[in-house]
């Protein structure tokens, strides 16, 4: 019974990791960056140093943390299965 469960997880796990990796990259790329282009040319960039996350930016931030933890957990499980 346990062998069947390990075999089933080892078949499904790569697909779960692919989905999680695509979701993680999407969440990270959709987040706004704090650095503005004016700071590269000597402009005042102090206002971009800290801001409070609100709305969808906050949800993307938390989603990226949760998806990153899930991805790391599935990678850790894959080490023990193989």
Order of alpha helices (4+ residues) and beta strands (2+ residues): alpha-alpha
